[in-house]
Amino acid sequence: MKFSKRIHTIYPGSLFMKIAGVVVIGVLIVSVFTWGAAFRLTRQGYVETMSQSNQQILTMVKSKIETANDKITDVELAINNSGAFSQYLKSGPENPKLFHLVYDMLKELNTVKPDTFYDIAVVGTNGQCYVSNQTSLSIPAEELLKDKITQDAREQPNRILYRFVKKGITQNSKDSSAFVAIKALTYPGTKKPYGFAYVVMKQQDLRAFFDNLSNSTNNLMMLDTSGNIVSSSNEEIIGQKEEDLARIIQDMNAKKETSRYAQLRNKPVLVLACPVPRWNLYAVSVFDYARALNEFNGSIYILVICSIITGVVLIVLFLLIRQIIQPINKLVHTMEKVTKEGLPDHIAVIDNGYEVRQLSSAFSMMIDHINDYVRQLIQLEQDKRRMEIHTLQMQINPHFIYNTLTSIKWLIWQKDSEKAVQSIDTFTLLLRSTIRDSQKFIPASEEVENLKNYIFLQKIRFGQQIQTAVFLSPAAADCLMPKLLLQPFLENSFFHAFANRQQGVISLFIDCHGQNLVCELIDDGVGMMQSKADELLAGQPDEDCRSIGIRNVNARIHLLFGEQYGVKIFSEPGHGTSVMTTLPIIREGNNADEENTNIQNKS
Amino acid sequence: MKGKRIAAVLLSAAMLVSMAACSGGTANTSSAAANSQAAPSSADNTAKKLTIWAWDDTFNVKAANEAKEIYAKSNPDVTVNVVSMAQNDIVAKMNTAFESGNMDGMPNIVLIEDYRIQNYLKSYPGVLSDLSDITKTDKFMDYKLKIMTENNKVYGVPFDSGVACVFYRSDLIKQAGYKDSDMQSLTWDKFIEIGKAVKAKTGKAMINVDPNDLGIIRMMIQSAGKWYVDADGKADIANNAALKEALAIYKKMQTEGITVTSSGWDAGVAAVNDSKAATAVMGCWYASSIKKAADQSGKWAVAPFPKMSNVSGSVNSSNCGGASWYVIDKVPGKDTAKDFLSKTFASNTDLLDSLCKDISLVSTYKDTASGKNVNTPDAFFNNQPIYKDWNDWTKNIPAVNYGTSTYDIESKMTEAVQSIVKGSSIDDTLKNTQTEVEGILSAAG
């Protein structure tokens, strides 16, 4: 998968992780604060809205009650001003006009169109009574006349009193508490009542003013001035005394507040109160806003929305950041590859964003420069080596030429002109082979020819006392080797191995051993200490002229083929010396020059 | 690359905006949810919840509750809610709902007084469901079916019979020198004669009258197959011989001094319970009020309604009040409502028989005549099989067209009665009333 393939760019501490970390933390912080702010504002707004709507509800309840109260007042006054009622209440059952009175009573009462949800009871001091709504008094008229509420009305004949009774005074209302408006019926100008008019409203009917406006969190209730709950949408608390609430409301009333946040029964509530003046009541809304907020699922809604948006934004940002980081990662990988795998020839410029492009092109340019520099260095090194080899080869020639010329001089001194001519011819052949520079590598067979020419020349000098034998294995015949490589060893054997003796044998073996071409030159001369032999290879060039040739050969081999190839000398005083030269097997099939270059490049 | 970065900035800005937006949007969505919750699915004619409105806790509300229990046995998944309301409230709410065509808050089943039903059937066609398929016309009494039939469709399930009768104090009648047999097959002339004797011998009135309730006049005219309106619904006052005779009898009772006046319903009951009147001429449903005076047990008896001897066609049978069940068509769940009625009041003789015992129901369902409770004698009424008697008398009730405006006409009639009792000529008064009633009826459409 593309994603998983790229996921390895997320290392701890990587740029991606840092940027992503900062962005994620930033987005989360913004989200949390935004959510918190929205949450708070929503809740505040909700509580305020609810508070306002509760205020409106209370106002509505109040106006409904006032409307009903106006009607109740009309009813009371209609009864008070009704001639039919006053006559009816003062007459006995035998009044002949009763049939018409009763008709007129209702007619006059109906002019104000009383509501049906309250019962109207009219009781005369003589016990005559009338009750509307096809109901009757639940207690005998005599008892009602003695009741406290009637007594209160008797004392204030010109007023409508509003009272609460635990049990309604009509059959309809006797099973519940009730609200009663009482008026003593008097003639104008007199204070002695002839009867009492009661308007009886069941608690349920009072509750109907606000019941459908109440809900589980907004508890609407009617509270009298001493804190008794007269009516409430919550039936259980009707009749309870709420002194705390009454105190709060009275305080609010004194300070002319319409709402207040308060603690009620250890619950935070918003209390709204609206006095219903004539009834000596307060319409109260106790808004349990904490519970309402719990029921209000807006906060969850906001949380979900915020989470979704945050999630989407984070994913998008993640992808964007990765997109932005991608070129840098690519650059990092390219650089990593350089440190692991060495310099490539060229690095393509990553054209993806200004900074990366700059970095990448700079890096690419740097690589190119380094490559150029290295190439120059290699060129320089190669040139240097070529010069060195050349110098080495040049070192051989004068020495040899000197020796050969000495030999020829010796022949001429002996007046052996024929041999001298032959020597000069051989020498010419040898020189030609040496000077012919185009081919540094020659097959072993050709080298053997050169060596034989050389031996011929040496024999002129040393005579026939020194026997020579050259063995070239047919497998090694076509192996290539630097020309005149073995000549210095041969020369040394001639000059030094038999210094004090007249006779000796020099044997040369050239053969393939595994991957190597081994040339071994063995003489049975004077030999030397092994330490001396080692010194020949390792010593300083100008210390002993004898060692120059050997060291040259060894250095040449090292330069040409590497340290694993070279010359070894084994010797023992009196027993002769063995010089073993190890070379790689190179055949004609490979271009010697090319091989040469390759070898040099590797070093 | 730059473009992407700008996009990212815009995106985060959009996030913040949408966060702010969602805080403002929640109030709307929650109120919208509340609205959708309130809206009923009108497509479905079945419902898991039925509401029934009735107005008398001791009578029709109790009956509805018993029906609810029976229905719950066969349909436990349906919740039936019986609501008790004042009849005036029910009428007011129905008027409002039917006028506006908005049935929100209306019940599935409502009890409507027989006097009022014509108004609803005529003024608001289609508002009540056609119940022809559940109300079997051969099973109910004709006079009851007639008032709820419109264009040959039956719109209701009859509930109670208001068969009229004379509840009388057997002891007082005997004190006045008459026997129980004298109370059978009464005429109003005979009734007044006995009343005078009662007044003379016992000092008690013969009958209680409420000047604001002309029930007795209505019973009289229905006994002659007449009403304030004729069969076509036209005002039938000035030339209504039965009405004239009824008013004459009413006035005569007053002038003969055999009445006691009461104001309001309960005062009337009190007059009877306090032995101020020897009789009560009422619908059979008045029995429960009479029984309130437990000390008078055994003293009461029931006799058929008196007929008017001077009016041809007047019989010893009439009706006062009574109501029937109706289904409001547009309230979701009408099929369930019909199912409820068909399994209870429209067919269940066991229910009707037990209601006879529990609420003294006199049904108009013919098959109840054989019920056990219907044939049980009542100790309060001196072991008279009153339910059986009422059942028998119900069969003879003349069917009349109550028309659309009984109560409006009655308020005019109450006024007329006042002037007649004061001494105005019946003919002249009724001519005026005829005009007024014609006005009412034309206004009612």
Chai-1 contact restraints between the chains, C-beta under 6 A:
chainA,res_idxA,chainB,res_idxB,connection_type,confidence,min_distance_angstrom,max_distance_angstrom,comment,restraint_id
A,T34,B,L16,contact,1.0,0.0,6.0,A-B,restraint_1
A,T34,B,M19,contact,1.0,0.0,6.0,A-B,restraint_2
A,A38,B,M19,contact,1.0,0.0,6.0,A-B,restraint_3
A,A38,B,S23,contact,1.0,0.0,6.0,A-B,restraint_4
A,L41,B,S23,contact,1.0,0.0,6.0,A-B,restraint_5
A,T42,B,S23,contact,1.0,0.0,6.0,A-B,restraint_6
A,L98,B,T261,contact,1.0,0.0,6.0,A-B,restraint_7
A,F99,B,P211,contact,1.0,0.0,6.0,A-B,restraint_8
A,F99,B,T261,contact,1.0,0.0,6.0,A-B,restraint_9
A,H100,B,Q418,contact,1.0,0.0,6.0,A-B,restraint_10
A,V102,B,P211,contact,1.0,0.0,6.0,A-B,restraint_11
A,V102,B,T261,contact,1.0,0.0,6.0,A-B,restraint_12
A,V102,B,S263,contact,1.0,0.0,6.0,A-B,restraint_13
A,Y103,B,P211,contact,1.0,0.0,6.0,A-B,restraint_14
A,Y103,B,Q418,contact,1.0,0.0,6.0,A-B,restraint_15
A,L106,B,N212,contact,1.0,0.0,6.0,A-B,restraint_16
A,T116,B,A86,contact,1.0,0.0,6.0,A-B,restraint_17
A,T116,B,N88,contact,1.0,0.0,6.0,A-B,restraint_18
A,Y130,B,S263,contact,1.0,0.0,6.0,A-B,restraint_19
A,Y130,B,G264,contact,1.0,0.0,6.0,A-B,restraint_20
A,V131,B,G264,contact,1.0,0.0,6.0,A-B,restraint_21
A,V131,B,D266,contact,1.0,0.0,6.0,A-B,restraint_22
A,Q134,B,W265,contact,1.0,0.0,6.0,A-B,restraint_23
A,T135,B,D266,contact,1.0,0.0,6.0,A-B,restraint_24
A,S136,B,D266,contact,1.0,0.0,6.0,A-B,restraint_25
A,G298,B,T26,contact,1.0,0.0,6.0,A-B,restraint_26
A,Y301,B,T26,contact,1.0,0.0,6.0,A-B,restraint_27
A,I302,B,C22,contact,1.0,0.0,6.0,A-B,restraint_28
A,I305,B,C22,contact,1.0,0.0,6.0,A-B,restraint_29
A,C306,B,M19,contact,1.0,0.0,6.0,A-B,restraint_30
A,I309,B,M15,contact,1.0,0.0,6.0,A-B,restraint_31
A,V313,B,S12,contact,1.0,0.0,6.0,A-B,restraint_32
A,V313,B,M15,contact,1.0,0.0,6.0,A-B,restraint_33
A,L320,B,K4,contact,1.0,0.0,6.0,A-B,restraint_34
A,L320,B,A8,contact,1.0,0.0,6.0,A-B,restraint_35
A,G353,B,M1,contact,1.0,0.0,6.0,A-B,restraint_36
